[in-house]
Amino acid sequence: MNNKQYAKAKFSDVLKYSFGGLGSNLAFILVMSYLTFFYTDIFGIDTMVVSGLMLVSRFIDAFTDPIMGMLGDHTRSKLGRYRPWIIAGAPLLGILVFLLFTAPELSPNMKIVYVYVVYIAYSLASTVVNIPYHSLTPVMSQDPNQRTVIVSWKQGMGIVSQFVVTILALPLVEAFGGGKQGWALYGALVGILTTVSFWICAWGGKPYDVCEPAKTGEKQSFNMLKDLRLLIKNKPMLMLMIAFGTDVLANATCSAVNMYYFKYVLGREDLVPQVATVTLITGIVAIPLLPILTKWLGKKRLYWLGSLFSIFPLVVMWIMPTAPVLILMTMMGVFGLISKLPGTLGWAMLPECSDYGEWKFGQRADGLMSSSLTFINKFGMAIGGFIASFFLGLVGFVANQEQTPAVLGMIAFLRFGMPVIGYIASLISMAFYEITNEKYDEIRRELDARGR
């Protein structure tokens, strides 16, 4: 076992940096949980238009995410490599979150133009802020165990985001006047919280994100193809991207139809915050368990087991979508506990893939690696939203009316069955992830011998 003492971050800086998890997840969970519903039931956009929007934005991300990662890796300024992007991009992201949930009075065609422009702009702003934010994790600490702790703190802040969105969203929307006005004011609140959270995060990373500023007249350039090869040849990173992406897709699909499930299948919209509370509480329990279970089982094995056991409560609810409330609460509580583990571990495994790339190819690319996982995160979210919107439209869903048995069956499948498929794909991919505890110790020993 490698017993070298690695440079660690101060707890106060870890705490400040973890606020990035609040800002990042506020926007992410809000968009994943309510944007499709908002566009169809509040703004009056057709489900097929929404599905097309999700796909177009992801094609754009396929180019912008890796470019942003490489830009961060090659940035040299007095503020560091990654912090300048966070500081400048946070307020823009906050404004766009507000605009996402604003429904101006427009003609049907102009509504489509509006949602395309605003959503694509939001996606680009999210790229500018989130990729540098995630790139800071390996910069903050070289210690692999503290990196897991840092990610746990980030995800802990994500729990706060989950509370603000899944539990408080509907009550606050109603308190703000309901309908279009309520959603716009709630979007403004989330936008402000997002901006402030990212600024606190950048403050926490200040002592660690240090580099020599570029000299006057010095060209700042990078070889994109050379940098991309670092990703393409990094097998553990590719396997992590697939496993993490299919997990995100699983959760994004069920989140996208969550409101439809409670509104149309159960006829109990009042249960949304109650079920969300149960899921939130069990998710909170999972966060402090993560470092303990990681030391016991290893990251790879824990990720695989977390994905496997996340399937069982989903299968129960897929078989019995109108089960009594007690069964629903129990199954969603179990799912919230177990699924939190692989959902968090992906970010904790990312620095190991960065170390693997440096060990294998002699060059670090924290920004590029972070951008690939961030892209997969957004890609999974968008595909989940696309699947939900497309298949609901395919079976004849029409907002705000009684649904046919075919539509109700599709909602139940998308809410519980489709995620099962996503987790099975994760199991297959993670079986080929080769960085075990023993392998990582070997990598660290060799990097230390090179003077890393």
HELIX and SHEET records of a PDB file:
HELIX    1   1 PHE A   11  LEU A   30  1                                  20    
HELIX    2   2 VAL A   31  LEU A   35  3                                   5    
HELIX    3   3 THR A   36  PHE A   37  1                                   2    
HELIX    4   4 PHE A   38  ILE A   42  3                                   5    
HELIX    5   5 THR A   47  HIS A   74  1                                  28    
HELIX    6   6 ARG A   83  LEU A  100  1                                  18    
HELIX    7   7 PRO A  108  MET A  140  1                                  33    
HELIX    8   8 PRO A  144  GLN A  162  1                                  19    
HELIX    9   9 PHE A  163  ILE A  167  3                                   5    
HELIX   10  10 ALA A  169  ALA A  175  1                                   7    
HELIX   11  11 GLY A  179  GLY A  204  1                                  26    
HELIX   12  12 MET A  224  ILE A  232  1                                   9    
HELIX   13  13 LYS A  235  ALA A  256  1                                  22    
HELIX   14  14 ASN A  258  TYR A  260  1                                   3    
HELIX   15  15 TYR A  261  VAL A  265  3                                   5    
HELIX   16  16 LEU A  271  LEU A  297  1                                  27    
HELIX   17  17 LYS A  299  ILE A  319  1                                  21    
HELIX   18  18 VAL A  325  PHE A  361  1                                  37    
HELIX   19  19 ASP A  366  LEU A  394  1                                  29    
HELIX   20  20 PRO A  405  ALA A  412  1                                   8    
HELIX   21  21 PHE A  413  GLY A  417  3                                   5    
HELIX   22  22 MET A  418  MET A  430  1                                  13    
HELIX   23  23 ASN A  437  ALA A  449  1                                  13    
END                                                                             
